[in-house]
Amino acid sequence: MSNPGSPPSADLTRLLHAYHQGDRSAFDRLVPLVYHELGRMAHRHLQRGGPRTLLETAVLVNEAFLKLAGSGSARWEDRQHFLAVASCAMRQIIVDTARRRAARKRGGAWQQTSLGDGPAASLDVSEELLALDAALDRLNEVSPRQRAVVEHKFFGGRTDDEIGALLGVSVRSVQRDWRLARARLYDVLYGSTG
């Protein structure tokens, strides 16, 4: 999903390959090409349960860029792959933030702030987010592809067609994985009904 007037995906792909061939300045040139799209993605992540009192959209985008730039061994094939990896990085940043917040709550070093919904609401969100992360880890043990479908669809906002292309499977397989993953996650999070 690119913005009108944005450079073609081929330009981004060329910059990604240049970066992996040692041109560190290529990463700096690709940032403006995807910044707006990553901003929308970060906003979506934060709406889906991110601790809004700790992270803002711009901060999450910047943290994701730092994480991606620091992963020198990562190989991004094209725009979709780069955005998928960025989405996973954002989710991990949010989960790490929630873990730190939960640790402060248990350790007594927590300080009340005047941001957002207040500390109690954020702690509940953090705990739910950690439970979801643990459920995704359990899902990964059963089906790494189902976990990938959940991450790309729920957190990354990708369509079934985009996910299928990214994972190299049919749209029908993506839809089946999505149904099975939702059922498995529900069972892990809320227990079996019988």
TISE-332322 format. One line per field, with one value per residue: x, y, z of N, C-alpha, C in turn. Coordinates in nm, 4 decimals. Each point is the difference from the previous one (the first is absolute). Layout:
BEGIN
n_east <- X;...;
n_north <- Y;...;
n_up <- Z;...;
ca_east <- X;...;
ca_north <- Y;...;
ca_up <- Z;...;
c_east <- X;...;
c_north <- Y;...;
c_up <- Z;...;
This chain:
BEGIN
n_east <- 0.0840;0.0220;0.0596;-0.1061;0.0697;-0.0103;0.1310;0.0223;-0.0625;0.0224;-0.0292;-0.1011;-0.0392;0.0264;-0.0618;-0.0964;0.0099;0.0002;-0.0952;-0.0529;0.0303;-0.0380;-0.0941;0.0609;0.0373;-0.0107;0.0283;0.0884;0.0288;-0.0106;0.0504;0.0275;0.0436;0.0279;0.0487;-0.0702;0.0354;0.1230;-0.0223;-0.0621;0.1035;0.0833;-0.0730;-0.0050;0.1315;0.0133;-0.0812;0.0808;0.0276;0.0629;0.0993;-0.1127;-0.0030;0.0573;-0.0769;0.0565;-0.0813;0.0406;-0.0164;-0.1144;-0.0309;0.0432;-0.0621;-0.1024;0.0168;0.0167;-0.1056;-0.0652;0.0421;-0.0303;-0.0928;0.1294;-0.0411;-0.0986;-0.0761;-0.0273;-0.0946;-0.1035;-0.0802;-0.0747;0.1134;0.0508;-0.1187;0.0036;0.1287;-0.0274;-0.1066;0.0750;0.0888;-0.1007;-0.0533;0.1237;0.0115;-0.1220;0.0282;0.1178;-0.0679;-0.0919;0.1013;0.0644;-0.1136;-0.0244;0.1268;-0.0180;-0.1118;0.0610;0.0946;-0.1099;0.0682;-0.1268;-0.0111;-0.0925;-0.0624;0.0017;0.0633;-0.0736;-0.0309;0.1208;0.0705;-0.1146;-0.0558;0.1112;-0.0017;-0.1320;0.0175;0.0997;-0.0778;-0.1012;0.0805;0.0471;-0.1272;-0.0299;0.1068;-0.0325;-0.1236;0.0545;0.0761;-0.1085;-0.0652;0.1093;-0.0148;-0.1276;-0.0002;0.1278;-0.0561;-0.0733;0.1089;0.0691;-0.1008;-0.0035;0.1310;-0.0019;-0.1001;0.0163;0.1293;0.0262;-0.1263;0.0670;-0.0259;-0.1013;-0.0232;0.0220;-0.0737;-0.0899;0.0155;-0.0104;-0.0983;-0.0340;-0.1200;-0.1029;-0.0878;-0.0443;0.1286;0.0167;-0.1131;0.0419;0.1242;-0.0615;-0.0904;0.0940;0.0759;-0.1063;-0.0399;0.1234;0.0095;-0.1229;0.0314;0.1146;-0.0599;-0.1020;0.0780;0.0067;-0.0972;0.0820;
n_north <- -0.1165;0.0624;0.1131;0.0737;-0.0067;-0.1133;-0.0125;-0.0581;-0.1157;0.0074;0.1293;-0.0349;-0.0906;0.0910;0.0879;-0.0902;-0.0302;0.1297;0.0101;-0.1093;0.0785;0.0644;0.0474;0.0410;0.0844;-0.1191;-0.0397;0.0982;-0.0457;-0.1202;0.0561;0.1064;-0.1062;-0.0395;0.1189;0.0550;-0.0989;0.0137;0.1288;-0.0305;-0.0782;0.0927;0.0895;-0.0875;-0.0206;0.1290;0.0057;-0.0975;0.0911;0.0875;0.0066;0.0625;-0.0273;-0.1005;-0.0263;0.0822;0.0291;0.1251;-0.0168;-0.0634;0.0900;0.0973;-0.0579;-0.0163;0.1242;0.0358;-0.0724;0.0491;0.1234;-0.0397;-0.0478;0.0097;-0.1092;0.0878;-0.0787;0.1175;-0.0780;0.0601;0.0917;-0.0987;-0.0592;0.1146;0.0271;-0.1251;0.0110;0.1164;-0.0599;-0.1060;0.0855;0.0635;-0.1159;-0.0362;0.1184;-0.0150;-0.1256;0.0397;0.1001;-0.0858;-0.0774;0.1058;0.0367;-0.1234;-0.0016;0.1218;-0.0466;-0.1117;0.0820;0.0677;-0.0014;-0.0351;0.0914;0.0677;-0.0021;0.1138;-0.0958;0.0199;-0.1299;0.0211;-0.0165;-0.0029;0.0831;0.0660;-0.0200;0.0163;0.1033;0.0384;-0.0319;0.0590;0.1000;-0.0117;-0.0104;0.0994;0.0641;-0.0391;0.0387;0.1085;0.0024;-0.0284;0.0945;0.0693;-0.0594;0.0308;0.1308;0.0029;-0.0676;-0.0674;-0.0093;-0.0319;-0.0806;-0.0367;-0.0092;-0.0576;-0.0786;-0.0445;-0.0219;-0.0665;-0.0428;-0.1100;0.0033;-0.0837;0.0787;0.1079;-0.0543;-0.0391;0.1183;0.0583;-0.0858;0.0357;0.0389;-0.0799;0.0820;-0.1089;-0.0282;0.1245;-0.0085;-0.1199;0.0455;0.1062;-0.0813;-0.0864;0.1001;0.0614;-0.1185;-0.0235;0.1230;-0.0096;-0.1230;0.0471;0.1047;-0.0710;-0.0997;-0.1278;-0.0080;-0.0969;
n_up <- 0.0000;-0.1115;0.0318;-0.0436;-0.1094;0.0702;0.0204;-0.1153;0.0224;-0.1312;0.0220;0.0764;-0.0861;-0.0932;0.0790;0.0167;-0.1289;-0.0279;0.0903;-0.0514;-0.1017;0.1112;-0.0781;0.1116;-0.0962;-0.0567;0.1233;0.0078;-0.1209;0.0579;0.1089;-0.0773;-0.0665;0.1242;0.0334;-0.0966;-0.0804;0.0474;-0.0196;-0.1136;-0.0298;0.0440;-0.0625;-0.1009;0.0138;0.0167;-0.1030;-0.0379;0.0903;-0.0712;0.0860;-0.0336;0.1275;-0.0605;-0.1023;-0.0815;-0.0992;0.0078;0.1299;-0.0216;-0.0925;0.0777;0.1022;-0.0837;-0.0454;0.1258;0.0312;-0.1050;0.0254;0.1238;-0.0805;0.0088;0.0625;0.0250;-0.0712;-0.0529;-0.0480;0.0563;-0.0500;-0.0500;-0.0343;-0.0452;-0.0544;-0.0434;-0.0295;-0.0577;-0.0496;-0.0271;-0.0490;-0.0571;-0.0359;-0.0340;-0.0567;-0.0466;-0.0348;-0.0465;-0.0536;-0.0393;-0.0387;-0.0501;-0.0529;-0.0415;-0.0386;-0.0463;-0.0507;-0.0367;-0.0531;-0.0154;-0.1140;-0.0046;-0.0972;0.0647;-0.1181;-0.0654;-0.0644;-0.1062;0.0016;0.0383;0.1096;0.0670;-0.0871;0.0049;0.1303;-0.0029;-0.0812;0.0810;0.1021;-0.0638;-0.0273;0.1231;0.0394;-0.0836;0.0437;0.1222;-0.0284;-0.0535;0.1089;0.0699;-0.0679;0.0181;0.1184;-0.0190;-0.0320;-0.0351;-0.1001;0.0880;0.0740;-0.1088;-0.0282;0.1276;0.0023;-0.1193;0.0363;0.1219;0.0055;-0.1107;0.0153;-0.0272;-0.1297;-0.0224;-0.1052;0.0752;0.0957;-0.0899;-0.0601;0.1175;0.0306;-0.1236;0.0448;-0.0207;-0.0531;-0.0592;-0.0168;-0.0410;-0.0692;-0.0407;-0.0233;-0.0523;-0.0579;-0.0374;-0.0404;-0.0482;-0.0461;-0.0458;-0.0471;-0.0442;-0.0434;-0.0446;-0.0545;-0.0469;-0.0361;-0.0033;-0.0897;-0.0208;
ca_east <- -0.0840;0.0857;-0.0697;0.0065;0.1173;0.1206;0.0831;-0.0400;0.0596;0.1313;0.0991;0.0237;0.0698;0.1380;0.0678;0.0172;0.1120;0.1229;0.0313;0.0554;0.1304;0.0961;-0.0239;-0.0755;-0.0793;-0.1241;-0.1053;-0.0433;-0.0786;-0.1272;-0.0870;-0.1108;-0.0882;-0.0963;-0.0292;-0.1440;-0.0654;0.0340;-0.0772;-0.1357;0.0124;0.0240;-0.1278;-0.0860;0.0519;-0.0325;-0.1447;-0.0314;0.0379;0.1282;-0.0084;0.0018;0.0577;0.1451;0.0503;-0.0768;0.0243;0.1317;0.1020;0.0011;0.0630;0.1439;0.0586;0.0029;0.1102;0.1262;0.0112;0.0264;0.1332;0.0971;0.0006;0.0853;-0.0067;-0.1328;-0.0084;-0.1360;-0.0092;-0.0732;-0.0786;-0.0909;0.0779;0.0507;-0.1110;-0.0376;0.1016;-0.0202;-0.1187;0.0401;0.0872;-0.0864;-0.0701;0.0964;0.0277;-0.1172;0.0020;0.1096;-0.0443;-0.0994;0.0725;0.0684;-0.1018;-0.0477;0.1080;-0.0017;-0.1180;0.0310;0.1153;-0.0276;0.0660;-0.0955;-0.0350;-0.1208;0.0182;-0.1261;-0.0237;-0.0995;-0.1103;0.0402;0.0820;-0.0703;-0.0469;0.1157;0.0519;-0.0870;0.0327;0.1298;-0.0161;-0.0685;0.0957;0.0949;-0.0717;-0.0101;0.1329;0.0249;-0.0870;0.0614;0.1152;-0.0533;-0.0479;0.1193;0.0441;-0.0893;0.0012;0.0647;-0.0688;-0.1198;0.0441;0.0351;-0.1256;-0.0562;0.0816;-0.0151;-0.1387;-0.0501;0.0906;0.0535;-0.1063;0.0152;-0.1132;0.0262;0.0834;0.1364;0.0565;0.0258;0.1197;0.1136;0.0291;0.0077;-0.1117;-0.1225;-0.0891;-0.0832;0.0816;0.0070;-0.1300;-0.0109;0.0927;-0.0570;-0.1091;0.0575;0.0804;-0.0919;-0.0569;0.1049;0.0301;-0.1140;0.0095;0.1114;-0.0283;-0.1236;-0.0301;-0.0894;-0.1402;-0.0509;
ca_north <- 0.1165;0.1163;0.1273;0.0581;0.0850;-0.0567;-0.0687;-0.1389;-0.1011;-0.0380;0.0909;-0.0454;-0.1280;0.0303;0.0544;-0.1097;-0.0828;0.0797;-0.0020;-0.1314;-0.0135;0.0808;0.1446;0.0386;0.1200;-0.0416;-0.0062;0.1382;0.0437;-0.0710;0.0431;0.0853;-0.0718;-0.0842;0.0567;0.0233;-0.1302;-0.0554;0.0770;-0.0576;-0.1327;0.0190;0.0453;-0.1183;-0.0830;0.0612;-0.0115;-0.1409;-0.0438;0.0512;0.0888;0.1353;0.0967;-0.0118;0.0131;0.0737;-0.0514;0.0394;-0.0694;-0.1398;-0.0048;0.0234;-0.1174;-0.1083;0.0289;-0.0294;-0.1457;-0.0527;0.0432;-0.0737;-0.1428;-0.0056;-0.1272;-0.0176;0.0118;0.0340;-0.0274;0.1047;0.0900;-0.0755;-0.0715;0.1008;0.0458;-0.1098;-0.0056;0.1206;-0.0236;-0.0915;0.0771;0.0882;-0.0797;-0.0388;0.1200;0.0201;-0.1068;0.0298;0.1132;-0.0532;-0.0812;0.0908;0.0635;-0.1014;-0.0226;0.1139;-0.0154;-0.1022;0.0392;0.1158;0.1208;0.0633;0.1370;0.0444;0.1089;0.0649;-0.0246;-0.0957;-0.0523;-0.0200;-0.1187;-0.1271;-0.0481;-0.0409;-0.1252;-0.1058;-0.0189;-0.0650;-0.1396;-0.0678;-0.0091;-0.1067;-0.1270;-0.0244;-0.0366;-0.1383;-0.0852;-0.0060;-0.0898;-0.1375;-0.0264;-0.0208;-0.1377;-0.0856;0.0399;0.1298;0.0730;0.0616;0.1175;0.1029;0.0534;0.0884;0.1210;0.0823;0.0446;0.0751;0.1079;0.0705;0.0529;-0.0487;-0.0730;-0.1422;-0.0102;0.0400;-0.1025;-0.1171;0.0260;0.0077;-0.1329;-0.0968;-0.0941;0.0503;0.0815;-0.0957;-0.0488;0.1106;0.0082;-0.1177;0.0215;0.1054;-0.0601;-0.0933;0.0756;0.0702;-0.0995;-0.0438;0.1108;0.0131;-0.1105;0.0273;0.1184;-0.0053;-0.1374;-0.0774;0.0006;-0.1325;
ca_up <- 0.0000;-0.0038;-0.0139;-0.1322;-0.0171;0.0610;-0.0984;-0.0218;0.0874;-0.0539;0.0588;0.1364;-0.0084;-0.0390;0.1186;0.0954;-0.0464;0.0161;0.1432;0.0337;-0.0644;0.0742;-0.0131;0.1196;-0.0278;-0.0666;0.1016;0.0219;-0.1160;-0.0076;0.1099;-0.0431;-0.0917;0.0722;0.1320;0.0158;0.0106;0.1312;0.0974;0.0038;0.0593;0.1432;0.0570;0.0060;0.1093;0.1283;0.0183;0.0272;0.1322;0.0450;0.1161;-0.0529;0.0923;-0.0048;-0.1358;-0.0985;-0.1343;-0.0513;0.0796;-0.0426;-0.1323;0.0160;0.0654;-0.0990;-0.0923;0.0685;0.0104;-0.1339;-0.0419;0.0803;-0.0347;-0.1180;-0.0717;-0.0595;-0.1464;-0.0431;-0.1429;-0.0706;0.0847;0.0857;0.1006;0.0925;0.0836;0.0894;0.1052;0.0810;0.0821;0.1089;0.0893;0.0793;0.0990;0.1024;0.0801;0.0868;0.1002;0.0930;0.0815;0.0946;0.0988;0.0930;0.0838;0.0944;0.0963;0.0933;0.0861;0.1000;0.0783;0.0818;-0.0473;-0.0891;0.0320;-0.0671;-0.0946;-0.0351;-0.1415;-0.0481;0.0789;0.1385;0.0206;0.0173;-0.1297;-0.0785;0.0528;-0.0484;-0.1409;-0.0056;0.0388;-0.1103;-0.1098;0.0332;-0.0157;-0.1437;-0.0484;0.0422;-0.0819;-0.1333;0.0109;0.0023;-0.1355;-0.0820;0.0209;-0.0783;-0.1406;-0.0238;-0.1057;0.0565;0.0755;-0.0975;-0.0536;0.1027;0.0098;-0.1203;-0.0172;0.1155;0.0391;-0.1166;-0.0841;-0.1370;-0.0563;-0.0230;-0.1205;0.0348;0.0881;-0.0833;-0.0801;0.0913;0.0538;-0.1088;0.0072;-0.0624;0.0834;0.0740;0.1125;0.0967;0.0672;0.0877;0.1120;0.0842;0.0793;0.0968;0.0968;0.0923;0.0912;0.0925;0.0913;0.0914;0.0957;0.0912;0.0811;0.0786;0.0390;-0.0874;0.0437;0.0265;
c_east <- 0.0887;-0.0829;0.0062;0.1215;0.1260;0.0792;-0.0447;0.0726;0.1381;0.1099;0.0359;0.0778;0.1468;0.0786;0.0241;0.1181;0.1323;0.0444;0.0673;0.1342;0.1022;-0.0182;-0.0896;-0.0852;-0.1322;-0.1151;-0.0551;-0.0865;-0.1346;-0.0979;-0.1135;-0.1000;-0.1087;-0.0463;-0.1500;-0.0749;0.0296;-0.0728;-0.1426;0.0019;0.0186;-0.1291;-0.0950;0.0454;-0.0428;-0.1498;-0.0391;0.0531;0.1351;-0.0171;0.0149;0.0612;0.1517;0.0568;-0.0946;0.0404;0.1405;0.1125;0.0097;0.0652;0.1510;0.0700;0.0101;0.1135;0.1344;0.0234;0.0347;0.1410;0.1079;0.0078;0.0763;-0.0116;-0.1346;0.0065;-0.1454;-0.0058;-0.0631;-0.0794;-0.0886;0.0753;0.0539;-0.1109;-0.0460;0.0990;-0.0156;-0.1200;0.0322;0.0899;-0.0832;-0.0726;0.0943;0.0358;-0.1144;-0.0018;0.1106;-0.0361;-0.0996;0.0686;0.0711;-0.1008;-0.0526;0.1060;0.0057;-0.1177;0.0298;0.1120;-0.0200;0.0668;-0.0899;-0.0304;-0.1237;0.0336;-0.1355;-0.0350;-0.1171;-0.1067;0.0346;0.0659;-0.0770;-0.0446;0.1172;0.0566;-0.0863;0.0296;0.1329;-0.0106;-0.0703;0.0949;0.1017;-0.0652;-0.0142;0.1351;0.0336;-0.0851;0.0557;0.1228;-0.0461;-0.0524;0.1175;0.0530;-0.0816;0.0106;0.0628;-0.0707;-0.1273;0.0374;0.0335;-0.1247;-0.0622;0.0790;-0.0212;-0.1409;-0.0423;0.0875;0.0478;-0.1052;0.0083;-0.1257;0.0374;0.0895;0.1456;0.0676;0.0346;0.1271;0.1247;0.0429;0.0108;-0.1075;-0.1227;-0.0800;-0.0880;0.0756;0.0121;-0.1299;-0.0206;0.0912;-0.0548;-0.1104;0.0562;0.0788;-0.0894;-0.0598;0.1037;0.0347;-0.1112;0.0068;0.1107;-0.0348;-0.1193;-0.0409;-0.1000;-0.1399;-0.0524;0.0574;
c_north <- 0.1231;0.1243;0.0476;0.0919;-0.0557;-0.0740;-0.1445;-0.0945;-0.0412;0.0895;-0.0443;-0.1312;0.0212;0.0532;-0.1090;-0.0879;0.0749;0.0003;-0.1322;-0.0262;0.0945;0.1495;0.0449;0.1242;-0.0353;-0.0060;0.1400;0.0502;-0.0714;0.0435;0.0902;-0.0716;-0.0784;0.0613;0.0170;-0.1326;-0.0660;0.0753;-0.0530;-0.1364;0.0110;0.0427;-0.1192;-0.0918;0.0561;-0.0033;-0.1414;-0.0466;0.0465;0.0927;0.1458;0.1016;-0.0050;0.0264;0.0846;-0.0521;0.0322;-0.0710;-0.1459;-0.0148;0.0162;-0.1178;-0.1166;0.0223;-0.0309;-0.1503;-0.0612;0.0354;-0.0775;-0.1474;-0.0189;-0.1281;-0.0223;0.0213;0.0237;-0.0119;0.1151;0.0820;-0.0781;-0.0725;0.0972;0.0464;-0.1083;-0.0109;0.1215;-0.0170;-0.0912;0.0724;0.0918;-0.0773;-0.0402;0.1171;0.0252;-0.1042;0.0255;0.1153;-0.0470;-0.0837;0.0885;0.0643;-0.0984;-0.0286;0.1144;-0.0114;-0.1012;0.0449;0.1237;0.1280;0.0810;0.1412;0.0392;0.1161;0.0609;-0.0234;-0.0952;-0.0373;-0.0188;-0.1338;-0.1309;-0.0564;-0.0515;-0.1323;-0.1158;-0.0305;-0.0734;-0.1479;-0.0804;-0.0200;-0.1104;-0.1373;-0.0361;-0.0423;-0.1443;-0.0970;-0.0130;-0.0904;-0.1455;-0.0393;-0.0303;-0.1422;-0.0966;0.0314;0.1382;0.0826;0.0662;0.1228;0.1142;0.0634;0.0967;0.1303;0.0920;0.0580;0.0922;0.1195;0.0817;0.0582;-0.0439;-0.0743;-0.1466;-0.0199;0.0337;-0.1059;-0.1256;0.0170;-0.0007;-0.1386;-0.1073;-0.1067;0.0642;0.0847;-0.0916;-0.0566;0.1065;0.0068;-0.1170;0.0163;0.1039;-0.0565;-0.0921;0.0738;0.0722;-0.0974;-0.0453;0.1093;0.0188;-0.1087;0.0248;0.1152;-0.0178;-0.1402;-0.0635;-0.0018;-0.1415;-0.1011;
c_up <- 0.0000;-0.0203;-0.1428;-0.0069;0.0633;-0.1072;-0.0155;0.0948;-0.0479;0.0572;0.1417;-0.0006;-0.0356;0.1202;0.1055;-0.0389;0.0142;0.1459;0.0375;-0.0664;0.0622;-0.0098;0.1153;-0.0225;-0.0682;0.0997;0.0267;-0.1155;-0.0089;0.1086;-0.0480;-0.0915;0.0726;0.1324;0.0222;0.0194;0.1344;0.1113;0.0128;0.0677;0.1517;0.0696;0.0178;0.1135;0.1350;0.0274;0.0406;0.1344;0.0464;0.1181;-0.0434;0.0954;-0.0019;-0.1391;-0.0836;-0.1365;-0.0496;0.0750;-0.0441;-0.1378;0.0128;0.0659;-0.0978;-0.0997;0.0646;0.0080;-0.1367;-0.0467;0.0747;-0.0331;-0.1302;-0.0798;-0.0679;-0.1506;-0.0376;-0.1503;-0.0777;0.1010;0.0978;0.1110;0.1050;0.0949;0.0969;0.1162;0.0929;0.0923;0.1181;0.1001;0.0887;0.1090;0.1123;0.0900;0.0975;0.1118;0.1020;0.0932;0.1048;0.1080;0.1029;0.0951;0.1045;0.1064;0.1013;0.0959;0.1108;0.0934;0.0843;-0.0460;-0.0925;0.0472;-0.0772;-0.0934;-0.0309;-0.1460;-0.0214;0.0989;0.1466;0.0181;0.0071;-0.1333;-0.0832;0.0497;-0.0460;-0.1460;-0.0128;0.0330;-0.1087;-0.1176;0.0261;-0.0124;-0.1473;-0.0566;0.0377;-0.0826;-0.1420;0.0004;0.0003;-0.1378;-0.0926;0.0134;-0.0846;-0.1490;-0.0169;-0.1084;0.0517;0.0824;-0.0955;-0.0597;0.0998;0.0065;-0.1195;-0.0120;0.1138;0.0324;-0.1195;-0.0920;-0.1450;-0.0438;-0.0168;-0.1224;0.0311;0.0860;-0.0802;-0.0817;0.0872;0.0479;-0.1080;0.0064;-0.0650;0.0993;0.0847;0.1211;0.1084;0.0792;0.0957;0.1217;0.0968;0.0895;0.1094;0.1080;0.0993;0.1015;0.1029;0.1007;0.1015;0.1078;0.1018;0.0963;0.0952;0.0412;-0.0921;0.0577;0.0191;-0.0778;
